[in-house]
Amino acid sequence: MRRGWFVLLISVLMACRTAVPASAGPVRAAEPPAAQTRVGFITAQLKRDPVYVTDQVPRSLPPGTAGRIKALVARLGVPTYVVVTLRPRPLDDDSRAPDELESLVPVLHDRLGKDGVYLVTDPSGALGEVQQFGGTRRIDVEHAYQAATAEMPYEAGLLRILGRFVEIALSGHARERALHPSPRPESATRRELDAYDRGNHRAAVKNTTALWIGAGLGGLIVLGLLTGRRIRRGRRRPAPGARPVRKDRKRPAARGGTR
């Protein structure tokens, strides 16, 4: 009986072994579809509209920003794809997603497969990257964007920076303006801080002046008192070489008369 059960167990194990293919390897987890990744999502948006603006910062990028950007870059006269997004996190849902905005540009070009100008920037416009791929009309967009960010104040905003970028790109002097940018205007915050410092300096000067005036007046008063006292004492003293004047004192009359 035991021998029969043993034979049956061996037969079951052999059948399970032959059911598994010999070439079966370790099971790999299926990669997420491209449309579910961050880069894939942006690529899908660019296929529908050449300008993608994130909706995660509505205060900085109100509705209608994408249309205004599209009107600005249309002046370049070449196909232009603009992505306004936050900086990618180091740990993204796509392990192959780039960590910086700069590396998004070639990835998006490879995913989209179209020639033109690709511009990726953060909502402020201060951090970004732009490149041109293909096309018969070449524009120095890299130096133009570098010059635009160098010439505009820090709080200029995305639309003002993009407007300056298009202006410099069409001027034909993008390289010169990038290498020799005009002085950056002071930001509103810098102006407020400078005004605050000037106010503090004026208040400190006034306080110091009042302190010195008070100390000077106090010194003059003390000096006047000391001088007046010395003058009074000088009047009481006899002149040098003069004999002191003695005053005769009247003797009291003798009591009882003379004898």
LINTAJO-V844847 format. One record per residue. RES is the residue in one letter. SS is DSSP state (A for helix, B for strand, O for the rest). PHI is phi in degrees with one decimal (* if undefined). OMEGA is omega as a letter, one per 20 degrees, with the letter a starting at -180 (none if undefined). Layout:
BEGIN
res: [RES	RES]
ss: [SS	SS]
phi: [PHI	PHI]
omega: [OMEGA	OMEGA]
END
This chain:
BEGIN
res: [M	R	R	G	W	F	V	L	L	I	S	V	L	M	A	C	R	T	A	V	P	A	S	A	G	P	V	R	A	A	E	P	P	A	A	Q	T	R	V	G	F	I	T	A	Q	L	K	R	D	P	V	Y	V	T	D	Q	V	P	R	S	L	P	P	G	T	A	G	R	I	K	A	L	V	A	R	L	G	V	P	T	Y	V	V	V	T	L	R	P	R	P	L	D	D	D	S	R	A	P	D	E	L	E	S	L	V	P	V	L	H	D	R	L	G	K	D	G	V	Y	L	V	T	D	P	S	G	A	L	G	E	V	Q	Q	F	G	G	T	R	R	I	D	V	E	H	A	Y	Q	A	A	T	A	E	M	P	Y	E	A	G	L	L	R	I	L	G	R	F	V	E	I	A	L	S	G	H	A	R	E	R	A	L	H	P	S	P	R	P	E	S	A	T	R	R	E	L	D	A	Y	D	R	G	N	H	R	A	A	V	K	N	T	T	A	L	W	I	G	A	G	L	G	G	L	I	V	L	G	L	L	T	G	R	R	I	R	R	G	R	R	R	P	A	P	G	A	R	P	V	R	K	D	R	K	R	P	A	A	R	G	G	T	R]
ss: [O	A	A	A	A	A	A	A	A	A	A	A	A	A	A	A	A	A	A	O	O	O	O	O	O	O	O	O	O	O	O	O	O	A	A	A	O	A	A	A	A	A	A	A	A	A	A	A	O	O	B	B	B	O	O	O	O	O	O	O	O	O	O	O	A	A	A	A	A	A	A	A	A	A	A	A	O	O	O	B	B	B	B	B	O	O	O	O	O	O	O	O	O	O	O	O	O	O	O	O	O	O	O	A	A	A	A	A	A	A	A	A	O	O	O	B	B	B	B	B	B	O	O	O	O	O	O	B	B	B	B	B	B	O	O	O	O	O	O	O	A	A	A	A	A	A	A	A	A	A	A	O	O	O	O	O	O	A	A	A	A	A	A	A	A	A	A	A	A	A	A	O	O	A	A	A	A	A	A	O	O	O	O	O	O	O	O	A	A	A	A	A	A	A	A	A	A	A	A	A	A	A	A	A	A	A	A	A	A	A	A	A	A	A	A	A	A	A	A	A	A	A	A	A	A	A	A	A	A	A	A	A	A	A	A	A	O	O	O	O	O	O	O	O	O	O	O	O	O	O	O	O	O	O	O	O	O	O	O]
phi: [*	-63.0	-65.5	-66.3	-64.9	-65.7	-63.9	-64.2	-65.0	-62.9	-64.3	-65.5	-62.7	-65.2	-67.0	-65.8	-68.7	-72.9	-74.0	-84.9	-62.6	-69.8	-90.3	-68.4	-111.2	-63.7	-78.5	-101.2	-69.8	-68.2	-71.6	-65.1	-58.9	-60.5	-68.9	-90.1	-89.0	-63.6	-65.3	-64.4	-64.7	-64.4	-61.1	-62.6	-67.7	-68.3	-67.9	-90.9	-148.7	-69.0	-123.6	-116.3	-123.8	-64.4	-103.7	-86.0	-130.1	-65.5	-71.1	-80.7	-125.5	-70.2	-57.9	98.5	-64.5	-62.0	-64.9	-68.7	-64.6	-61.7	-67.6	-68.5	-73.8	-64.6	-67.9	-67.3	79.2	-131.6	-57.9	-131.5	-117.3	-118.9	-124.9	-111.8	-146.6	-76.7	-63.5	-62.5	-76.1	-59.0	-106.1	-110.0	-69.5	-107.9	-64.6	-96.8	-69.5	-68.6	-91.1	-124.2	-64.5	-61.1	-78.6	-71.6	-61.0	-65.7	-65.2	-65.1	-64.3	-66.3	-69.7	-79.3	71.6	-126.4	-81.0	144.8	-94.2	-113.4	-127.2	-122.0	-144.5	-84.9	-60.3	-82.0	83.8	-78.2	-115.8	-175.8	-147.8	-141.3	-144.8	-113.7	-117.1	66.2	89.9	-84.4	-100.1	-95.9	-127.4	-80.5	-75.8	-66.9	-67.8	-64.5	-70.3	-62.0	-67.5	-64.1	-69.9	-81.0	-87.8	-90.2	-66.1	-64.4	-97.6	-60.3	99.3	-63.1	-65.7	-66.9	-67.5	-65.8	-63.0	-66.1	-59.8	-64.8	-60.5	-69.4	-62.7	-86.0	-75.8	81.6	-124.9	-64.9	-64.6	-63.3	-72.9	-74.9	-78.3	-131.4	-70.8	-70.8	-57.0	-70.2	-62.8	-68.5	-76.3	-62.0	-64.5	-65.3	-64.8	-65.1	-65.7	-64.3	-63.5	-64.3	-64.8	-64.4	-63.1	-64.2	-65.5	-63.3	-64.6	-65.1	-64.6	-63.5	-63.7	-65.5	-62.9	-63.0	-64.8	-67.6	-64.6	-61.8	-64.9	-65.4	-63.6	-61.9	-65.4	-64.4	-63.5	-62.4	-63.4	-63.9	-62.6	-65.5	-64.6	-62.5	-66.3	-66.8	-63.9	-62.6	-67.2	-66.0	-68.0	-76.7	-78.0	-72.4	-69.9	-63.6	85.9	-84.4	-84.7	-64.6	-84.0	-96.4	-97.6	-70.9	-98.5	-74.3	-77.5	-70.3	-63.1	-70.7	-82.4	86.9	78.6	-91.4	-103.1]
omega: [r	a	r	r	r	r	r	r	r	a	r	r	r	a	r	a	a	a	r	a	a	a	a	r	r	a	r	r	a	r	r	r	a	a	a	r	a	a	r	r	r	r	r	r	r	r	r	a	a	r	r	r	a	r	a	r	a	a	r	a	a	r	a	r	a	r	r	r	a	r	r	a	r	r	r	r	r	r	a	r	a	r	r	a	r	r	r	r	r	r	a	r	r	a	r	a	r	a	a	r	a	a	r	a	a	r	r	r	r	a	a	r	r	r	r	r	r	a	r	a	r	a	r	a	a	a	a	a	r	r	r	r	r	r	a	r	a	r	r	a	a	r	r	r	r	r	a	r	r	a	a	r	a	a	a	a	a	a	r	r	r	r	r	r	r	r	a	a	a	a	a	a	a	a	a	a	r	a	a	a	r	a	a	r	r	r	r	r	r	r	r	r	r	r	r	r	r	r	r	r	r	r	r	r	r	r	r	r	r	r	a	r	r	r	r	r	r	r	r	r	r	r	r	r	r	r	r	r	a	r	r	r	r	r	a	a	r	r	r	r	r	r	a	a	r	r	r	r	r	r	r	r	a	a	r	r	a	r	none]
END
